[in-house]
């Protein structure tokens, strides 16, 4: 009897591991789906598509510096590499999103994204990252934005919920069309330099040089305050289901 128990134990343990792993996988997929659907009314923009599907490998800033970088061989593409600027056209990026890339971790996303979403995502990657490859001003601005601004305004510039105390104005949503029209370059420079009275936005003139402030503003205007791709039909993880037609 004891021998029977001892021989059955490994199999039982293995079965438990499989069941636990399956439960975790289901929970992870559900969480991912909920996170993507939570972008609002079934509609997302290309920045949200990039954040949900691409940033895990290519990084929030398109430079390939992600947590997955060290475990992938070859590493994810660095969209900011000037050597790739001529190669990474919208059409080429779209083709890779659709078909994947052999011998890499890049897989096809045609079961998760429809054709319109793929085209918008390809255009976003090209306009946001590739077109600015080698632009030292934007690279500098991106780094400073990540250090001083992202905690309130978020990676995509849409603002972080509950980033400031209750009762205070929320951080500006740079992706909002009305905000884009209102915030001229001069107003952005002023806000970064001296802050905004009555808000949690403090001035950074004591911490940043004038050229650094302008670099941050350039990054916000040229990469976050763009209408590239506009709002497109929503996407979700679909829980492994076929994509929408």
Secondary structure in CASP SS format (residue, H / E / C, confidence):
PFRMAT SS
TARGET T0000
AUTHOR 0000-0000-0000
METHOD secondary structure of the structure
MODEL  1
X C 1.00
X H 1.00
X H 1.00
X H 1.00
X H 1.00
X H 1.00
X H 1.00
X H 1.00
X H 1.00
X H 1.00
X H 1.00
X H 1.00
X H 1.00
X H 1.00
X H 1.00
X H 1.00
X H 1.00
X H 1.00
X H 1.00
X H 1.00
X H 1.00
X H 1.00
X H 1.00
X H 1.00
X H 1.00
X H 1.00
X H 1.00
X H 1.00
X H 1.00
X H 1.00
X H 1.00
X H 1.00
X H 1.00
X H 1.00
X H 1.00
X H 1.00
X H 1.00
X C 1.00
X C 1.00
X C 1.00
X C 1.00
X C 1.00
X E 1.00
X E 1.00
X E 1.00
X H 1.00
X H 1.00
X H 1.00
X H 1.00
X H 1.00
X H 1.00
X H 1.00
X H 1.00
X C 1.00
X H 1.00
X H 1.00
X H 1.00
X H 1.00
X C 1.00
X C 1.00
X C 1.00
X C 1.00
X C 1.00
X C 1.00
X C 1.00
X C 1.00
X C 1.00
X C 1.00
X H 1.00
X H 1.00
X H 1.00
X C 1.00
X C 1.00
X C 1.00
X C 1.00
X C 1.00
X C 1.00
X C 1.00
X C 1.00
X C 1.00
X C 1.00
X H 1.00
X H 1.00
X H 1.00
X C 1.00
X C 1.00
X C 1.00
X C 1.00
X C 1.00
X H 1.00
X H 1.00
X H 1.00
X H 1.00
X H 1.00
X H 1.00
X H 1.00
X H 1.00
X H 1.00
X H 1.00
X C 1.00
X C 1.00
X C 1.00
X C 1.00
X C 1.00
X C 1.00
X C 1.00
X C 1.00
X C 1.00
X C 1.00
X C 1.00
X C 1.00
X C 1.00
X C 1.00
X C 1.00
X H 1.00
X H 1.00
X H 1.00
X H 1.00
X H 1.00
X H 1.00
X H 1.00
X H 1.00
X H 1.00
X H 1.00
X H 1.00
X H 1.00
X H 1.00
X H 1.00
X C 1.00
X H 1.00
X H 1.00
X H 1.00
X C 1.00
X C 1.00
X C 1.00
X H 1.00
X H 1.00
X H 1.00
X H 1.00
X H 1.00
X H 1.00
X H 1.00
X H 1.00
X H 1.00
X H 1.00
X H 1.00
X H 1.00
X H 1.00
X C 1.00
X H 1.00
X H 1.00
X H 1.00
X H 1.00
X C 1.00
X C 1.00
X C 1.00
X C 1.00
X C 1.00
X C 1.00
X C 1.00
X C 1.00
X C 1.00
X C 1.00
X C 1.00
X C 1.00
X C 1.00
X C 1.00
X C 1.00
X C 1.00
X C 1.00
X C 1.00
X C 1.00
X C 1.00
X C 1.00
X C 1.00
X C 1.00
X H 1.00
X H 1.00
X H 1.00
X H 1.00
X H 1.00
X H 1.00
X C 1.00
X C 1.00
X H 1.00
X H 1.00
X H 1.00
X H 1.00
X H 1.00
X H 1.00
X H 1.00
X H 1.00
X H 1.00
X H 1.00
X E 1.00
X C 1.00
X C 1.00
X C 1.00
X C 1.00
X C 1.00
X C 1.00
X E 1.00
X C 1.00
X C 1.00
X C 1.00
X C 1.00
X C 1.00
X C 1.00
X C 1.00
X H 1.00
X H 1.00
X H 1.00
X H 1.00
X H 1.00
X H 1.00
X H 1.00
X H 1.00
X H 1.00
X H 1.00
X H 1.00
X H 1.00
X H 1.00
X H 1.00
X H 1.00
X C 1.00
X C 1.00
X C 1.00
X C 1.00
X C 1.00
X C 1.00
X E 1.00
X E 1.00
X E 1.00
X C 1.00
X C 1.00
X C 1.00
X C 1.00
X H 1.00
X H 1.00
X H 1.00
X C 1.00
X C 1.00
X C 1.00
X C 1.00
X C 1.00
END
